[in-house]
């Protein structure tokens, strides 16, 4: 896993390692994260999957202590 902060973005990248056995999962985790981030920031999470690596990037929030 590689985590990087640069130019106001935080990104997390990982090599894709497909599981031979699929765990019971709702498959909603990434969608939930993206929706919560969109509600807080008004921006979208950037998701990339090139078949070799998978990455998620998002802008850092400037007013993280602000109450909505």
PQR file with spaces between the fields and no chain letter, atoms N, CA, C, O and H, PARSE charges and radii, in Angstrom:
ATOM       1  N    UNK     1       0.857   -1.175    0.000 -0.4000 1.5000
ATOM       2  CA   UNK     1       0.000    0.000    0.000 -0.0000 2.0000
ATOM       3  C    UNK     1       0.898    1.232    0.000  0.5500 1.7000
ATOM       4  O    UNK     1       1.871    1.310    0.750 -0.5500 1.4000
ATOM       5  N    UNK     2       0.555    2.187   -0.850 -0.4000 1.5000
ATOM       6  CA   UNK     2       1.295    3.449   -0.900 -0.0000 2.0000
ATOM       7  C    UNK     2       0.313    4.581   -0.609  0.5500 1.7000
ATOM       8  O    UNK     2      -0.736    4.686   -1.245 -0.5500 1.4000
ATOM       9  H    UNK     2      -0.236    2.124   -1.459  0.4000 1.0000
ATOM      10  N    UNK     3       0.662    5.419    0.351 -0.4000 1.5000
ATOM      11  CA   UNK     3      -0.138    6.594    0.692 -0.0000 2.0000
ATOM      12  C    UNK     3       0.708    7.819    0.385  0.5500 1.7000
ATOM      13  O    UNK     3       1.903    7.856    0.678 -0.5500 1.4000
ATOM      14  H    UNK     3       1.513    5.334    0.868  0.4000 1.0000
ATOM      15  N    UNK     4       0.066    8.832   -0.215 -0.4000 1.5000
ATOM      16  CA   UNK     4       0.811   10.013   -0.629 -0.0000 2.0000
ATOM      17  C    UNK     4      -0.063   11.252   -0.457  0.5500 1.7000
ATOM      18  O    UNK     4      -1.258   11.230   -0.753 -0.5500 1.4000
ATOM      19  H    UNK     4      -0.905    8.803   -0.454  0.4000 1.0000
ATOM      20  N    UNK     5       0.545   12.325    0.023 -0.4000 1.5000
ATOM      21  CA   UNK     5      -0.118   13.624    0.104 -0.0000 2.0000
ATOM      22  C    UNK     5       0.669   14.592   -0.756  0.5500 1.7000
ATOM      23  O    UNK     5       1.872   14.770   -0.565 -0.5500 1.4000
ATOM      24  H    UNK     5       1.516   12.343    0.264  0.4000 1.0000
ATOM      25  N    UNK     6      -0.016   15.218   -1.705 -0.4000 1.5000
ATOM      26  CA   UNK     6       0.664   16.132   -2.608 -0.0000 2.0000
ATOM      27  C    UNK     6      -0.342   17.103   -3.221  0.5500 1.7000
ATOM      28  O    UNK     6      -1.399   16.690   -3.698 -0.5500 1.4000
ATOM      29  H    UNK     6      -0.993   15.073   -1.860  0.4000 1.0000
ATOM      30  N    UNK     7      -0.017   18.370   -3.206 -0.4000 1.5000
ATOM      31  CA   UNK     7      -0.813   19.413   -3.846 -0.0000 2.0000
ATOM      32  C    UNK     7      -2.277   19.375   -3.413  0.5500 1.7000
ATOM      33  O    UNK     7      -3.181   19.514   -4.237 -0.5500 1.4000
ATOM      34  H    UNK     7       0.842   18.706   -2.818  0.4000 1.0000
ATOM      35  N    UNK     8      -2.499   19.188   -2.126 -0.4000 1.5000
ATOM      36  CA   UNK     8      -3.843   19.218   -1.590 -0.0000 2.0000
ATOM      37  C    UNK     8      -4.648   17.949   -1.806  0.5500 1.7000
ATOM      38  O    UNK     8      -5.851   17.929   -1.548 -0.5500 1.4000
ATOM      39  H    UNK     8      -1.764   19.076   -1.456  0.4000 1.0000
ATOM      40  N    UNK     9      -3.999   16.886   -2.278 -0.4000 1.5000
ATOM      41  CA   UNK     9      -4.664   15.604   -2.487 -0.0000 2.0000
ATOM      42  C    UNK     9      -4.026   14.531   -1.618  0.5500 1.7000
ATOM      43  O    UNK     9      -2.814   14.533   -1.403 -0.5500 1.4000
ATOM      44  H    UNK     9      -3.021   16.902   -2.487  0.4000 1.0000
ATOM      45  N    UNK    10      -4.843   13.625   -1.126 -0.4000 1.5000
ATOM      46  CA   UNK    10      -4.356   12.431   -0.450 -0.0000 2.0000
ATOM      47  C    UNK    10      -4.734   11.254   -1.326  0.5500 1.7000
ATOM      48  O    UNK    10      -5.888   11.131   -1.739 -0.5500 1.4000
ATOM      49  H    UNK    10      -5.827   13.624   -1.301  0.4000 1.0000
ATOM      50  N    UNK    11      -3.770   10.384   -1.617 -0.4000 1.5000
ATOM      51  CA   UNK    11      -4.081    9.213   -2.427 -0.0000 2.0000
ATOM      52  C    UNK    11      -3.572    7.946   -1.746  0.5500 1.7000
ATOM      53  O    UNK    11      -2.537    7.945   -1.079 -0.5500 1.4000
ATOM      54  H    UNK    11      -2.833   10.484   -1.282  0.4000 1.0000
ATOM      55  N    UNK    12      -4.323    6.881   -1.933 -0.4000 1.5000
ATOM      56  CA   UNK    12      -3.969    5.562   -1.425 -0.0000 2.0000
ATOM      57  C    UNK    12      -3.998    4.612   -2.608  0.5500 1.7000
ATOM      58  O    UNK    12      -5.010    4.503   -3.301 -0.5500 1.4000
ATOM      59  H    UNK    12      -5.164    6.882   -2.475  0.4000 1.0000
ATOM      60  N    UNK    13      -2.879    3.921   -2.838 -0.4000 1.5000
ATOM      61  CA   UNK    13      -2.751    3.019   -3.980 -0.0000 2.0000
ATOM      62  C    UNK    13      -2.306    1.652   -3.489  0.5500 1.7000
ATOM      63  O    UNK    13      -1.485    1.538   -2.579 -0.5500 1.4000
ATOM      64  H    UNK    13      -2.058    4.009   -2.274  0.4000 1.0000
ATOM      65  N    UNK    14      -2.862    0.622   -4.105 -0.4000 1.5000
ATOM      66  CA   UNK    14      -2.544   -0.750   -3.718 -0.0000 2.0000
ATOM      67  C    UNK    14      -2.496   -1.612   -4.962  0.5500 1.7000
ATOM      68  O    UNK    14      -3.254   -1.395   -5.907 -0.5500 1.4000
ATOM      69  H    UNK    14      -3.530    0.715   -4.844  0.4000 1.0000
ATOM      70  N    UNK    15      -1.594   -2.604   -4.962 -0.4000 1.5000
ATOM      71  CA   UNK    15      -1.586   -3.586   -6.039 -0.0000 2.0000
ATOM      72  C    UNK    15      -2.854   -4.421   -5.938  0.5500 1.7000
ATOM      73  O    UNK    15      -3.277   -4.784   -4.840 -0.5500 1.4000
ATOM      74  H    UNK    15      -0.978   -2.780   -4.194  0.4000 1.0000
ATOM      75  N    UNK    16      -3.452   -4.720   -7.065 -0.4000 1.5000
ATOM      76  CA   UNK    16      -4.659   -5.538   -7.063 -0.0000 2.0000
ATOM      77  C    UNK    16      -4.260   -6.984   -6.828  0.5500 1.7000
ATOM      78  O    UNK    16      -3.415   -7.534   -7.534 -0.5500 1.4000
ATOM      79  H    UNK    16      -3.108   -4.425   -7.957  0.4000 1.0000
ATOM      80  N    UNK    17      -4.878   -7.584   -5.833 -0.4000 1.5000
ATOM      81  CA   UNK    17      -4.644   -8.986   -5.494 -0.0000 2.0000
ATOM      82  C    UNK    17      -6.008   -9.644   -5.348  0.5500 1.7000
ATOM      83  O    UNK    17      -6.625   -9.586   -4.284 -0.5500 1.4000
ATOM      84  H    UNK    17      -5.564   -7.137   -5.259  0.4000 1.0000
ATOM      85  N    UNK    18      -6.466  -10.261   -6.407 -0.4000 1.5000
ATOM      86  CA   UNK    18      -7.794  -10.887   -6.401 -0.0000 2.0000
ATOM      87  C    UNK    18      -7.794  -12.086   -5.468  0.5500 1.7000
ATOM      88  O    UNK    18      -6.856  -12.883   -5.463 -0.5500 1.4000
ATOM      89  H    UNK    18      -5.965  -10.308   -7.271  0.4000 1.0000
ATOM      90  N    UNK    19      -8.860  -12.208   -4.676 -0.4000 1.5000
ATOM      91  CA   UNK    19      -9.016  -13.345   -3.776 -0.0000 2.0000
ATOM      92  C    UNK    19      -9.616  -14.521   -4.526  0.5500 1.7000
ATOM      93  O    UNK    19     -10.539  -14.351   -5.322 -0.5500 1.4000
ATOM      94  H    UNK    19      -9.622  -11.561   -4.680  0.4000 1.0000
ATOM      95  N    UNK    20      -9.095  -15.704   -4.274 -0.4000 1.5000
ATOM      96  CA   UNK    20      -9.654  -16.906   -4.876 -0.0000 2.0000
ATOM      97  C    UNK    20     -11.017  -17.204   -4.265  0.5500 1.7000
ATOM      98  O    UNK    20     -11.910  -17.721   -4.937 -0.5500 1.4000
ATOM      99  H    UNK    20      -8.346  -15.842   -3.627  0.4000 1.0000
ATOM     100  N    UNK    21     -11.170  -16.874   -2.986 -0.4000 1.5000
ATOM     101  CA   UNK    21     -12.428  -17.092   -2.281 -0.0000 2.0000
ATOM     102  C    UNK    21     -13.041  -15.722   -1.991  0.5500 1.7000
ATOM     103  O    UNK    21     -12.400  -14.857   -1.394 -0.5500 1.4000
ATOM     104  H    UNK    21     -10.445  -16.454   -2.440  0.4000 1.0000
ATOM     105  N    UNK    22     -14.269  -15.543   -2.414 -0.4000 1.5000
ATOM     106  CA   UNK    22     -14.947  -14.266   -2.204 -0.0000 2.0000
ATOM     107  C    UNK    22     -15.635  -14.291   -0.847  0.5500 1.7000
ATOM     108  O    UNK    22     -16.475  -15.151   -0.583 -0.5500 1.4000
ATOM     109  H    UNK    22     -14.790  -16.246   -2.899  0.4000 1.0000
ATOM     110  N    UNK    23     -15.273  -13.337    0.013 -0.4000 1.5000
ATOM     111  CA   UNK    23     -15.913  -13.207    1.326 -0.0000 2.0000
ATOM     112  C    UNK    23     -17.322  -12.653    1.150  0.5500 1.7000
ATOM     113  O    UNK    23     -17.623  -12.001    0.151 -0.5500 1.4000
ATOM     114  H    UNK    23     -14.590  -12.639   -0.201  0.4000 1.0000
ATOM     115  N    UNK    24     -18.175  -12.917    2.126 -0.4000 1.5000
ATOM     116  CA   UNK    24     -19.499  -12.306    2.124 -0.0000 2.0000
ATOM     117  C    UNK    24     -19.336  -10.823    2.391  0.5500 1.7000
ATOM     118  O    UNK    24     -18.872  -10.423    3.458 -0.5500 1.4000
ATOM     119  H    UNK    24     -17.930  -13.447    2.938  0.4000 1.0000
ATOM     120  N    UNK    25     -19.714  -10.018    1.430 -0.4000 1.5000
ATOM     121  CA   UNK    25     -19.573   -8.574    1.538 -0.0000 2.0000
ATOM     122  C    UNK    25     -20.756   -7.920    0.838  0.5500 1.7000
ATOM     123  O    UNK    25     -21.281   -8.437   -0.148 -0.5500 1.4000
ATOM     124  H    UNK    25     -20.091  -10.343    0.562  0.4000 1.0000
ATOM     125  N    UNK    26     -21.159   -6.786    1.365 -0.4000 1.5000
ATOM     126  CA   UNK    26     -22.235   -6.044    0.714 -0.0000 2.0000
ATOM     127  C    UNK    26     -21.717   -5.265   -0.488  0.5500 1.7000
ATOM     128  O    UNK    26     -22.495   -4.869   -1.356 -0.5500 1.4000
ATOM     129  H    UNK    26     -20.732   -6.366    2.167  0.4000 1.0000
ATOM     130  N    UNK    27     -20.373   -5.039   -0.544 -0.4000 1.5000
ATOM     131  CA   UNK    27     -19.802   -4.289   -1.652 -0.0000 2.0000
ATOM     132  C    UNK    27     -20.135   -2.807   -1.603  0.5500 1.7000
ATOM     133  O    UNK    27     -20.030   -2.119   -2.619 -0.5500 1.4000
ATOM     134  H    UNK    27     -19.741   -5.360    0.160  0.4000 1.0000
ATOM     135  N    UNK    28     -20.529   -2.307   -0.454 -0.4000 1.5000
ATOM     136  CA   UNK    28     -20.968   -0.914   -0.328 -0.0000 2.0000
ATOM     137  C    UNK    28     -19.923    0.001    0.304  0.5500 1.7000
ATOM     138  O    UNK    28     -20.142    1.211    0.364 -0.5500 1.4000
ATOM     139  H    UNK    28     -20.614   -2.866    0.371  0.4000 1.0000
ATOM     140  N    UNK    29     -18.800   -0.529    0.775 -0.4000 1.5000
ATOM     141  CA   UNK    29     -17.823    0.267    1.513 -0.0000 2.0000
ATOM     142  C    UNK    29     -17.285    1.452    0.748  0.5500 1.7000
ATOM     143  O    UNK    29     -17.280    2.568    1.268 -0.5500 1.4000
ATOM     144  H    UNK    29     -18.623   -1.512    0.726  0.4000 1.0000
ATOM     145  N    UNK    30     -16.830    1.241   -0.480 -0.4000 1.5000
ATOM     146  CA   UNK    30     -16.261    2.326   -1.274 -0.0000 2.0000
ATOM     147  C    UNK    30     -17.335    3.335   -1.670  0.5500 1.7000
ATOM     148  O    UNK    30     -17.093    4.541   -1.647 -0.5500 1.4000
ATOM     149  H    UNK    30     -16.834    0.335   -0.903  0.4000 1.0000
ATOM     150  N    UNK    31     -18.511    2.850   -2.030 -0.4000 1.5000
ATOM     151  CA   UNK    31     -19.611    3.753   -2.378 -0.0000 2.0000
ATOM     152  C    UNK    31     -20.020    4.591   -1.171  0.5500 1.7000
ATOM     153  O    UNK    31     -20.339    5.771   -1.316 -0.5500 1.4000
ATOM     154  H    UNK    31     -18.708    1.869   -2.048  0.4000 1.0000
ATOM     155  N    UNK    32     -20.014    3.990    0.021 -0.4000 1.5000
ATOM     156  CA   UNK    32     -20.350    4.702    1.248 -0.0000 2.0000
ATOM     157  C    UNK    32     -19.320    5.795    1.525  0.5500 1.7000
ATOM     158  O    UNK    32     -19.684    6.926    1.846 -0.5500 1.4000
ATOM     159  H    UNK    32     -19.755    3.031    0.139  0.4000 1.0000
ATOM     160  N    UNK    33     -18.050    5.464    1.402 -0.4000 1.5000
ATOM     161  CA   UNK    33     -16.979    6.445    1.597 -0.0000 2.0000
ATOM     162  C    UNK    33     -17.123    7.605    0.614  0.5500 1.7000
ATOM     163  O    UNK    33     -17.034    8.768    1.007 -0.5500 1.4000
ATOM     164  H    UNK    33     -17.754    4.545    1.141  0.4000 1.0000
ATOM     165  N    UNK    34     -17.342    7.296   -0.650 -0.4000 1.5000
ATOM     166  CA   UNK    34     -17.464    8.331   -1.676 -0.0000 2.0000
ATOM     167  C    UNK    34     -18.657    9.248   -1.407  0.5500 1.7000
ATOM     168  O    UNK    34     -18.554   10.464   -1.573 -0.5500 1.4000
ATOM     169  H    UNK    34     -17.414    6.351   -0.969  0.4000 1.0000
ATOM     170  N    UNK    35     -19.782    8.676   -0.994 -0.4000 1.5000
ATOM     171  CA   UNK    35     -20.973    9.482   -0.725 -0.0000 2.0000
ATOM     172  C    UNK    35     -20.787   10.363    0.507  0.5500 1.7000
ATOM     173  O    UNK    35     -21.182   11.529    0.494 -0.5500 1.4000
ATOM     174  H    UNK    35     -19.866    7.688   -0.859  0.4000 1.0000
ATOM     175  N    UNK    36     -20.199    9.832    1.558 -0.4000 1.5000
ATOM     176  CA   UNK    36     -19.955   10.637    2.766 -0.0000 2.0000
ATOM     177  C    UNK    36     -18.993   11.789    2.475  0.5500 1.7000
ATOM     178  O    UNK    36     -19.196   12.908    2.947 -0.5500 1.4000
ATOM     179  H    UNK    36     -19.878    8.885    1.569  0.4000 1.0000
ATOM     180  N    UNK    37     -17.947   11.509    1.697 -0.4000 1.5000
ATOM     181  CA   UNK    37     -16.991   12.559    1.341 -0.0000 2.0000
ATOM     182  C    UNK    37     -17.687   13.630    0.502  0.5500 1.7000
ATOM     183  O    UNK    37     -17.473   14.823    0.721 -0.5500 1.4000
ATOM     184  H    UNK    37     -17.782   10.600    1.314  0.4000 1.0000
ATOM     185  N    UNK    38     -18.514   13.217   -0.450 -0.4000 1.5000
ATOM     186  CA   UNK    38     -19.235   14.170   -1.295 -0.0000 2.0000
ATOM     187  C    UNK    38     -20.156   15.056   -0.458  0.5500 1.7000
ATOM     188  O    UNK    38     -20.248   16.259   -0.702 -0.5500 1.4000
ATOM     189  H    UNK    38     -18.688   12.248   -0.627  0.4000 1.0000
ATOM     190  N    UNK    39     -20.830   14.473    0.519 -0.4000 1.5000
ATOM     191  CA   UNK    39     -21.722   15.255    1.375 -0.0000 2.0000
ATOM     192  C    UNK    39     -20.952   16.271    2.219  0.5500 1.7000
ATOM     193  O    UNK    39     -21.435   17.383    2.431 -0.5500 1.4000
ATOM     194  H    UNK    39     -20.755   13.496    0.717  0.4000 1.0000
ATOM     195  N    UNK    40     -19.773   15.908    2.701 -0.4000 1.5000
ATOM     196  CA   UNK    40     -18.976   16.816    3.530 -0.0000 2.0000
ATOM     197  C    UNK    40     -18.281   17.902    2.720  0.5500 1.7000
ATOM     198  O    UNK    40     -18.197   19.052    3.151 -0.5500 1.4000
ATOM     199  H    UNK    40     -19.381   15.004    2.530  0.4000 1.0000
ATOM     200  N    UNK    41     -17.782   17.530    1.541 -0.4000 1.5000
ATOM     201  CA   UNK    41     -16.915   18.451    0.806 -0.0000 2.0000
ATOM     202  C    UNK    41     -17.544   19.045   -0.449  0.5500 1.7000
ATOM     203  O    UNK    41     -17.140   20.115   -0.905 -0.5500 1.4000
ATOM     204  H    UNK    41     -17.850   16.596    1.190  0.4000 1.0000
ATOM     205  N    UNK    42     -18.531   18.351   -1.003 -0.4000 1.5000
ATOM     206  CA   UNK    42     -19.081   18.786   -2.289 -0.0000 2.0000
ATOM     207  C    UNK    42     -18.269   18.287   -3.464  0.5500 1.7000
ATOM     208  O    UNK    42     -18.619   18.551   -4.614 -0.5500 1.4000
ATOM     209  H    UNK    42     -18.860   17.483   -0.633  0.4000 1.0000
ATOM     210  N    UNK    43     -17.185   17.567   -3.196 -0.4000 1.5000
ATOM     211  CA   UNK    43     -16.313   17.025   -4.248 -0.0000 2.0000
ATOM     212  C    UNK    43     -16.460   15.510   -4.335  0.5500 1.7000
ATOM     213  O    UNK    43     -16.989   14.865   -3.429 -0.5500 1.4000
ATOM     214  H    UNK    43     -16.900   17.352   -2.261  0.4000 1.0000
ATOM     215  N    UNK    44     -15.984   14.963   -5.437 -0.4000 1.5000
ATOM     216  CA   UNK    44     -16.009   13.523   -5.624 -0.0000 2.0000
ATOM     217  C    UNK    44     -14.660   12.903   -5.292  0.5500 1.7000
ATOM     218  O    UNK    44     -13.620   13.550   -5.418 -0.5500 1.4000
ATOM     219  H    UNK    44     -15.554   15.487   -6.172  0.4000 1.0000
ATOM     220  N    UNK    45     -14.688   11.661   -4.872 -0.4000 1.5000
ATOM     221  CA   UNK    45     -13.486   10.861   -4.681 -0.0000 2.0000
ATOM     222  C    UNK    45     -13.048   10.385   -6.059  0.5500 1.7000
ATOM     223  O    UNK    45     -13.883    9.998   -6.878 -0.5500 1.4000
ATOM     224  H    UNK    45     -15.533   11.136   -4.770  0.4000 1.0000
ATOM     225  N    UNK    46     -11.750   10.410   -6.318 -0.4000 1.5000
ATOM     226  CA   UNK    46     -11.220    9.933   -7.600 -0.0000 2.0000
ATOM     227  C    UNK    46     -10.815    8.468   -7.439  0.5500 1.7000
ATOM     228  O    UNK    46      -9.960    8.149   -6.613 -0.5500 1.4000
ATOM     229  H    UNK    46     -11.072   10.724   -5.654  0.4000 1.0000
ATOM     230  N    UNK    47     -11.418    7.587   -8.218 -0.4000 1.5000
ATOM     231  CA   UNK    47     -11.152    6.160   -8.130 -0.0000 2.0000
ATOM     232  C    UNK    47     -10.576    5.702   -9.462  0.5500 1.7000
ATOM     233  O    UNK    47     -11.136    5.980  -10.522 -0.5500 1.4000
ATOM     234  H    UNK    47     -12.112    7.847   -8.889  0.4000 1.0000
ATOM     235  N    UNK    48      -9.440    4.989   -9.395 -0.4000 1.5000
ATOM     236  CA   UNK    48      -8.810    4.470  -10.605 -0.0000 2.0000
ATOM     237  C    UNK    48      -8.461    3.002  -10.417  0.5500 1.7000
ATOM     238  O    UNK    48      -7.932    2.602   -9.380 -0.5500 1.4000
ATOM     239  H    UNK    48      -8.985    4.763   -8.533  0.4000 1.0000
ATOM     240  N    UNK    49      -8.766    2.211  -11.431 -0.4000 1.5000
ATOM     241  CA   UNK    49      -8.450    0.785  -11.440 -0.0000 2.0000
ATOM     242  C    UNK    49      -7.934    0.457  -12.836  0.5500 1.7000
ATOM     243  O    UNK    49      -8.709    0.388  -13.790 -0.5500 1.4000
ATOM     244  H    UNK    49      -9.196    2.536  -12.273  0.4000 1.0000
ATOM     245  N    UNK    50      -6.626    0.256  -12.955 -0.4000 1.5000
ATOM     246  CA   UNK    50      -6.050   -0.042  -14.269 -0.0000 2.0000
ATOM     247  C    UNK    50      -5.815   -1.540  -14.476  0.5500 1.7000
ATOM     248  O    UNK    50      -5.171   -1.946  -15.443 -0.5500 1.4000
ATOM     249  H    UNK    50      -5.996    0.312  -12.180  0.4000 1.0000
ATOM     250  N    UNK    51      -6.336   -2.347  -13.573 -0.4000 1.5000
ATOM     251  CA   UNK    51      -6.157   -3.790  -13.663 -0.0000 2.0000
ATOM     252  C    UNK    51      -4.927   -4.286  -12.928  0.5500 1.7000
ATOM     253  O    UNK    51      -4.834   -5.470  -12.604 -0.5500 1.4000
ATOM     254  H    UNK    51      -6.860   -2.017  -12.787  0.4000 1.0000
ATOM     255  N    UNK    52      -3.983   -3.398  -12.661 -0.4000 1.5000
ATOM     256  CA   UNK    52      -2.757   -3.738  -11.929 -0.0000 2.0000
ATOM     257  C    UNK    52      -2.760   -3.090  -10.556  0.5500 1.7000
ATOM     258  O    UNK    52      -2.409   -3.723   -9.560 -0.5500 1.4000
ATOM     259  H    UNK    52      -4.059   -2.437  -12.924  0.4000 1.0000
ATOM     260  N    UNK    53      -3.163   -1.813  -10.510 -0.4000 1.5000
ATOM     261  CA   UNK    53      -3.254   -1.089   -9.243 -0.0000 2.0000
ATOM     262  C    UNK    53      -4.642   -0.471   -9.095  0.5500 1.7000
ATOM     263  O    UNK    53      -5.342   -0.217  -10.076 -0.5500 1.4000
ATOM     264  H    UNK    53      -3.448   -1.299  -11.319  0.4000 1.0000
ATOM     265  N    UNK    54      -5.011   -0.243   -7.853 -0.4000 1.5000
ATOM     266  CA   UNK    54      -6.282    0.393   -7.510 -0.0000 2.0000
ATOM     267  C    UNK    54      -5.946    1.580   -6.637  0.5500 1.7000
ATOM     268  O    UNK    54      -5.177    1.448   -5.686 -0.5500 1.4000
ATOM     269  H    UNK    54      -4.442   -0.450   -7.056  0.4000 1.0000
ATOM     270  N    UNK    55      -6.508    2.741   -6.942 -0.4000 1.5000
ATOM     271  CA   UNK    55      -6.207    3.916   -6.128 -0.0000 2.0000
ATOM     272  C    UNK    55      -7.448    4.751   -5.882  0.5500 1.7000
ATOM     273  O    UNK    55      -8.373    4.794   -6.692 -0.5500 1.4000
ATOM     274  H    UNK    55      -7.133    2.849   -7.715  0.4000 1.0000
ATOM     275  N    UNK    56      -7.434    5.410   -4.739 -0.4000 1.5000
ATOM     276  CA   UNK    56      -8.482    6.336   -4.339 -0.0000 2.0000
ATOM     277  C    UNK    56      -7.782    7.625   -3.927  0.5500 1.7000
ATOM     278  O    UNK    56      -6.832    7.600   -3.144 -0.5500 1.4000
ATOM     279  H    UNK    56      -6.682    5.375   -4.081  0.4000 1.0000
ATOM     280  N    UNK    57      -8.252    8.749   -4.454 -0.4000 1.5000
ATOM     281  CA   UNK    57      -7.657   10.043   -4.117 -0.0000 2.0000
ATOM     282  C    UNK    57      -8.771   11.032   -3.806  0.5500 1.7000
ATOM     283  O    UNK    57      -9.859   10.964   -4.376 -0.5500 1.4000
ATOM     284  H    UNK    57      -9.024    8.769   -5.090  0.4000 1.0000
ATOM     285  N    UNK    58      -8.478   11.957   -2.886 -0.4000 1.5000
ATOM     286  CA   UNK    58      -9.456   12.969   -2.522 -0.0000 2.0000
ATOM     287  C    UNK    58      -8.742   14.216   -2.045  0.5500 1.7000
ATOM     288  O    UNK    58      -7.619   14.160   -1.545 -0.5500 1.4000
ATOM     289  H    UNK    58      -7.594   12.012   -2.423  0.4000 1.0000
ATOM     290  N    UNK    59      -9.422   15.353   -2.211 -0.4000 1.5000
ATOM     291  CA   UNK    59      -8.875   16.624   -1.749 -0.0000 2.0000
ATOM     292  C    UNK    59      -8.933   16.667   -0.229  0.5500 1.7000
ATOM     293  O    UNK    59      -9.867   16.151    0.384 -0.5500 1.4000
ATOM     294  H    UNK    59     -10.335   15.399   -2.617  0.4000 1.0000
ATOM     295  N    UNK    60      -7.922   17.291    0.371 -0.4000 1.5000
ATOM     296  CA   UNK    60      -7.955   17.479    1.823 -0.0000 2.0000
ATOM     297  C    UNK    60      -8.988   18.564    2.150  0.5500 1.7000
ATOM     298  O    UNK    60      -9.200   19.495    1.373 -0.5500 1.4000
ATOM     299  H    UNK    60      -7.163   17.711   -0.127  0.4000 1.0000
ATOM     300  N    UNK    61      -9.611   18.423    3.295 -0.4000 1.5000
ATOM     301  CA   UNK    61     -10.616   19.394    3.719 -0.0000 2.0000
ATOM     302  C    UNK    61      -9.949   20.486    4.537  0.5500 1.7000
ATOM     303  O    UNK    61      -9.147   20.193    5.424 -0.5500 1.4000
ATOM     304  H    UNK    61      -9.439   17.666    3.926  0.4000 1.0000
ATOM     305  N    UNK    62     -10.266   21.727    4.256 -0.4000 1.5000
ATOM     306  CA   UNK    62      -9.629   22.844    4.946 -0.0000 2.0000
ATOM     307  C    UNK    62     -10.277   23.162    6.282  0.5500 1.7000
ATOM     308  O    UNK    62      -9.596   23.635    7.191 -0.5500 1.4000
ATOM     309  H    UNK    62     -10.918   21.966    3.536  0.4000 1.0000
ATOM     310  N    UNK    63     -11.567   22.917    6.428 -0.4000 1.5000
ATOM     311  CA   UNK    63     -12.284   23.269    7.650 -0.0000 2.0000
ATOM     312  C    UNK    63     -12.797   22.012    8.323  0.5500 1.7000
ATOM     313  O    UNK    63     -14.002   21.858    8.522 -0.5500 1.4000
ATOM     314  H    UNK    63     -12.121   22.533    5.690  0.4000 1.0000
ATOM     315  N    UNK    64     -11.894   21.115    8.672 -0.4000 1.5000
ATOM     316  CA   UNK    64     -12.315   19.829    9.224 -0.0000 2.0000
ATOM     317  C    UNK    64     -12.986   19.931   10.589  0.5500 1.7000
ATOM     318  O    UNK    64     -13.650   18.987   11.018 -0.5500 1.4000
ATOM     319  H    UNK    64     -10.915   21.240    8.510  0.4000 1.0000
ATOM     320  N    UNK    65     -12.827   21.052   11.275 -0.4000 1.5000
ATOM     321  CA   UNK    65     -13.441   21.210   12.586 -0.0000 2.0000
ATOM     322  C    UNK    65     -14.737   22.025   12.513  0.5500 1.7000
ATOM     323  O    UNK    65     -15.347   22.318   13.541 -0.5500 1.4000
ATOM     324  H    UNK    65     -12.288   21.819   10.927  0.4000 1.0000
ATOM     325  N    UNK    66     -15.147   22.382   11.317 -0.4000 1.5000
ATOM     326  CA   UNK    66     -16.365   23.148   11.131 -0.0000 2.0000
ATOM     327  C    UNK    66     -17.581   22.244   11.307  0.5500 1.7000
ATOM     328  O    UNK    66     -17.590   21.109   10.831 -0.5500 1.4000
ATOM     329  H    UNK    66     -14.651   22.144   10.482  0.4000 1.0000
ATOM     330  N    UNK    67     -18.593   22.740   11.982 -0.4000 1.5000
ATOM     331  CA   UNK    67     -19.817   21.964   12.197 -0.0000 2.0000
ATOM     332  C    UNK    67     -20.805   22.298   11.076  0.5500 1.7000
ATOM     333  O    UNK    67     -21.020   23.467   10.754 -0.5500 1.4000
ATOM     334  H    UNK    67     -18.586   23.662   12.369  0.4000 1.0000
ATOM     335  N    UNK    68     -21.399   21.266   10.492 -0.4000 1.5000
ATOM     336  CA   UNK    68     -22.338   21.459    9.385 -0.0000 2.0000
ATOM     337  C    UNK    68     -23.752   21.385    9.872  0.5500 1.7000
ATOM     338  O    UNK    68     -24.685   21.524    9.081 -0.5500 1.4000
ATOM     339  H    UNK    68     -21.225   20.316   10.754  0.4000 1.0000
